């Protein structure tokens, strides 16, 4: 969510969201919540500049293949299509089927320092790479209490399995969930709170700039998983 807002409100890119994360639909829920708060406070804002969010219902394989065709069709019109998938996966889920259709440029997978999470992230990355899908893992919700060498050891282990993992880490910061006026939480769909993020969690900006760097190298449309 923050990445979408970074692209739109910081970099001025055109962004379109496909929210596959049923039933939570956090993207859609947050947008509705924020616009209600803005309207209630009679704040002056231009709804037309907000990036569109589309909820995606449960799909069968044929529906997902049609979405793959749609994504190819809009690649010249929109800078970034961001797809938010559920945290769990099987080979019949949309994320895996779309990966086989070569329409996703990069899938981003957060990794937490938990044995089960690390194992599932590795398994997901390996399955996706078998499809020829590029992935980028990053350490998320880092408390900073662990010995620094542990992350180096894990990075080495991922690399030995031909899995790319970012050097950037995202700290676990409770302030990221606190209220911020009428725009709700810092993870906002209507603004990008750059100043606060620089103060509270600068690793986020470093990670976002790393992801955007793929645009310069690949020079093609980006479809990104946000989780």
C-alpha positions in Angstrom: 0.0 0.0 0.0 2.8 2.4 0.9 4.6 1.4 -2.3 1.6 2.3 -4.4 1.3 5.6 -2.7 5.1 6.2 -3.1 4.8 5.6 -6.9 1.7 7.8 -7.3 2.1 10.7 -4.9 5.9 10.9 -4.7 7.0 9.8 -8.2 3.9 10.8 -10.2 3.4 7.4 -11.8 0.1 6.0 -13.0 -0.9 3.2 -10.7 -3.7 0.6 -10.8 -4.4 -1.8 -7.9 -5.9 -5.3 -8.2 -6.9 -6.5 -4.7 -7.0 -10.3 -4.7 -6.8 -10.5 -0.9 -10.4 -11.7 -0.2 -12.2 -11.3 2.1 -10.1 -8.7 3.9 -9.6 -6.5 0.8 -7.3 -4.2 2.9 -6.6 -1.9 0.0 -10.3 -1.2 -0.6 -11.2 -1.1 3.1 -8.5 1.5 3.7 -9.5 3.7 0.7 -13.2 3.7 1.8 -12.2 4.5 5.4 -9.9 7.4 4.4 -12.3 9.0 2.0 -15.1 8.8 4.6 -12.8 10.6 7.1 -11.8 13.2 4.6 -15.4 13.9 3.7 -16.5 14.1 7.4 -13.7 16.6 8.1 -14.7 18.5 4.9 -11.1 18.4 3.8 -10.5 19.6 0.3 -9.0 16.9 -1.9 -9.2 15.8 -5.5 -10.7 12.3 -5.8 -9.7 12.1 -9.4 -6.0 11.9 -8.5 -6.4 8.9 -6.3 -5.2 5.6 -7.9 -8.0 3.2 -8.7 -8.5 0.0 -6.7 -10.4 -3.0 -8.1 -11.5 -5.9 -5.9 -11.0 -9.3 -7.5 -13.5 -12.0 -6.5 -12.6 -15.8 -6.2 -11.6 -16.9 -9.7 -11.3 -20.1 -11.6 -8.4 -20.8 -13.9 -10.1 -19.4 -17.0 -10.9 -16.1 -15.2 -7.2 -15.7 -14.2 -6.1 -16.3 -17.7 -8.4 -13.6 -18.9 -6.9 -11.2 -16.3 -3.4 -12.1 -17.7 -4.6 -11.0 -21.1 -6.0 -7.8 -19.7 -2.7 -7.1 -18.0 -0.8 -7.4 -21.3 -3.4 -5.1 -22.9 -2.9 -2.2 -20.5 0.9 -2.3 -20.3 1.2 0.8 -22.5 -1.3 2.8 -20.6 -0.4 2.3 -16.9 3.1 2.6 -15.4 2.5 0.1 -12.5 -0.1 -2.5 -11.8 0.2 -3.7 -8.2 -1.5 -6.9 -7.2 -2.1 -7.7 -3.6 -2.4 -11.5 -3.1 -3.2 -13.5 0.1 -0.3 -14.6 2.2 -1.0 -18.3 1.6 -0.7 -20.0 -1.8 -1.1 -23.2 -3.8 -0.2 -23.9 -7.4 -3.8 -23.3 -8.3 -3.8 -19.8 -6.8 -3.9 -16.7 -9.0 -0.3 -15.7 -8.2 1.1 -18.9 -9.5 -1.1 -19.1 -12.6 -0.3 -15.5 -13.5 3.4 -16.3 -13.0 3.2 -19.0 -15.7 1.7 -16.5 -18.1 4.8 -14.2 -18.0 2.7 -11.0 -17.1 4.3 -10.2 -13.8 7.7 -8.5 -13.9 8.5 -8.8 -10.3 7.0 -10.5 -7.2 8.0 -9.1 -3.9 7.9 -11.5 -0.9 8.3 -10.3 2.7 10.3 -12.6 5.0 10.0 -12.6 8.8 12.5 -14.2 11.2 10.3 -17.2 11.9 11.2 -20.7 10.8 7.9 -21.5 9.2 7.8 -18.1 7.4 11.3 -18.5 6.1 10.6 -22.0 4.8 7.3 -21.0 3.1 9.0 -17.9 1.5 11.8 -20.1 0.2 9.3 -22.6 -1.2 7.2 -19.9 -2.9 10.3 -18.3 -4.5 11.5 -21.6 -5.8 8.1 -22.5 -7.3 7.8 -19.1 -8.9 11.3 -19.3 -10.3 10.5 -22.7 -11.8 7.9 -20.8 -13.8 10.6 -18.3 -14.9 9.2 -15.6 -12.6 11.5 -13.0 -11.1 11.2 -12.6 -7.3 12.7 -10.3 -4.7 12.6 -11.2 -1.0 13.2 -8.8 1.8 13.3 -9.0 5.6 10.2 -7.4 7.2 9.2 -6.5 10.8 12.8 -6.7 12.0 13.1 -6.0 15.7 16.8 -5.4 15.8 17.3 -7.6 18.8 18.7 -10.5 16.8 22.5 -10.7 16.2 23.3 -9.0 12.9 25.2 -12.0 11.6 22.0 -14.0 11.5 20.7 -11.9 8.6 24.0 -12.3 6.8 23.8 -16.1 7.3 20.2 -16.2 6.0 21.0 -14.1 3.0 23.9 -16.5 2.2 21.5 -19.4 2.5 18.9 -17.8 0.2 21.6 -17.0 -2.4 22.9 -20.5 -2.2 19.4 -21.6 -3.3 19.5 -19.0 -6.2 17.0 -16.7 -4.4 17.5 -13.0 -4.6 17.0 -11.2 -1.3 17.3 -7.4 -0.7 20.0 -5.9 1.4 17.3 -3.5 2.7 15.4 -4.4 5.9 12.2 -3.0 7.2 12.0 -2.4 11.0 9.1 -3.5 13.1 7.6 -0.1 14.0 4.3 0.2 15.9 4.0 3.8 14.8 3.4 2.6 11.2 0.0 1.5 12.5 -0.9 4.7 14.4 -3.5 7.2 13.3 -2.4 10.1 11.2 -5.2 12.6 11.1 -8.0 12.2 8.6 -5.8 10.1 6.3 -6.0 7.2 8.8 -2.9 5.1 9.2 0.6 5.8 7.8 -0.1 3.1 5.3 -2.3 5.4 3.3 -3.9 5.1 -0.1 -4.5 8.9 -0.4 -1.0 10.3 0.4 2.6 9.3 0.9 3.9 10.5 4.4 7.5 10.7 3.3 8.8 12.9 6.1 7.5 10.6 8.8 8.7 7.5 7.0 12.2 9.0 6.7 12.2 9.6 10.5 10.6 6.3 11.6 11.6 3.7 9.1 14.0 4.9 6.3 14.6 1.4 5.1 11.2 1.5 3.4 12.3 4.3 1.1 15.5 2.4 0.3 13.5 -0.7 -0.6 11.1 1.2 -2.8 14.0 2.8 -4.7 15.5 -0.6 -5.2 12.3 -1.9 -6.6 11.9 1.1 -8.9 15.5 0.4 -10.1 14.1 -2.7 -11.9 12.3 -0.2 -14.2 15.5 1.2 -15.4 17.1 -2.2 -16.0 14.1 -3.9 -17.6 12.5 -0.9 -19.3 9.1 -2.6 -19.4 5.8 -2.7 -17.5 5.9 -3.6 -13.8 3.4 -5.9 -12.1 4.3 -6.1 -8.5 3.0 -8.2 -5.6 2.5 -6.3 -2.4 1.7 -8.3 0.6 
